[in-house]
Amino acid sequence: MKNDKMKMQYRVNEQIRSREVRIVGDDIESCVMPIAKALQLAEQKGLDLVEISPNAEPPVCRLIDYSKFLYQQKKKQKELKAKQVKVEVKEIRFGPQTDEHDYNFKLKHAKEFLSEGDKVKAYVFFRGRSILFKEQGEVLLLRFANDLEEYGKVEQMPVLEGKRMIIFIAPKKTAQAAKRAEEVEEAAFAPAVAEKVKTAPKTKAPKEYVGPRVEGEDF
C-alpha cells in the first residue's frame, strides 16, 4: 500500500507531459532535451525516466531503474523516521510538605529522565486543606527547577490547576550529549585498560646468589 502511494507521487516515462526535460543520473551530464529524445535515451540504457522535480523549469527527470528509485526513497524515509526522537513526559509528584529524603530521591529520577531526553512534569498535589500551603508548593517546585538547572530548562513556570501546582522542565541538549559522550568514553576506555593490563611487561624478581661463597667477597 505504501509503495502504491509512493508510485503516485512520481510520473514515469510516458506519463511525463512536458515537451522538454532536464535529465540527471549516474555518469550522465545534466542537460535539457526534448522528452522524446530523453525517453529514447532511457530505453537505450535500459532505464526509466523518473520526474523528480515537476515544478522546475524545465522539469528535472532522473535516469534510473524505477524499482531501485522506489527502494532508495523508501530507505530515506525509514532513516528520517529513525532519526526522529520521541520525547516522553515523565511525571513526578510531590506533597506540599515533602521531606528531604523523598525530595532527593525524586530529584535523582528527574536527572535521569532529562539526561535521557524526556521532559519532566513535576507537580505538588494539594489534598483538602493543604491548599493553604500553595506558596510552599511553589517554592518547592522552583527549588526543584533550580537543582535541575544543569539538566533542563523551565518550559512553564509553576501554575495552579485545580488541586495541582505544575511546572514543566525540558531537557537540555548539552546534558544528553554529555551523558552520551561519557558512555562512549567509558566504552572506549575499558578495553584499553584491559589491553594495558594484559600486555604489561612482567618484572622478574632478582635472583638470589646461591653459588659458593668465597671468603672476603660480598654478594
C-alpha positions, 0 to 999 in steps of 0.5 A: 500500500505504501509503495502504491502511494509512493508510485503516485507521487512520481510520473514515469516515462510516458506519463511525463507531459512536458515537451522538454526535460532536464535529465540527471543520473549516474555518469550522465551530464545534466542537460535539457532535451526534448522528452522524446529524445530523453525517453529514447535515451532511457530505453537505450540504457535500459532505464526509466525516466523518473520526474523528480522535480515537476515544478522546475523549469524545465522539469528535472527527470532522473535516469534510473531503474524505477524499482531501485528509485522506489527502494532508495526513497523508501530507505530515506524515509525509514532513516528520517523516521529513525532519526526522529526522537520521541520525547516522553513526559515523565511525571513526578509528584510531590506533597506540599510538605515533602521531606528531604529524603523523598525530595532527593530521591525524586530529584535523582529520577528527574536527572535521569529522565532529562539526561535521557531526553524526556521532559519532566512534569513535576507537580505538588498535589494539594489534598483538602486543606493543604491548599493553604500551603500553595506558596510552599508548593511553589517554592518547592517546585522552583527549588526543584527547577533550580537543582535541575538547572544543569539538566533542563530548562523551565518550559512553564513556570509553576501554575495552579490547576485545580488541586495541582501546582505544575511546572514543566522542565525540558531537557537540555541538549548539552546534558544528553550529549554529555551523558552520551559522550561519557558512555562512549568514553567509558566504552572506549576506555575499558578495553584499553585498560584491559589491553594495558593490563594484559600486555604489561611487561612482567618484572622478574624478581632478582635472583638470589646468589646461591653459588659458593661463597668465597671468603672476603667477597660480598654478594 
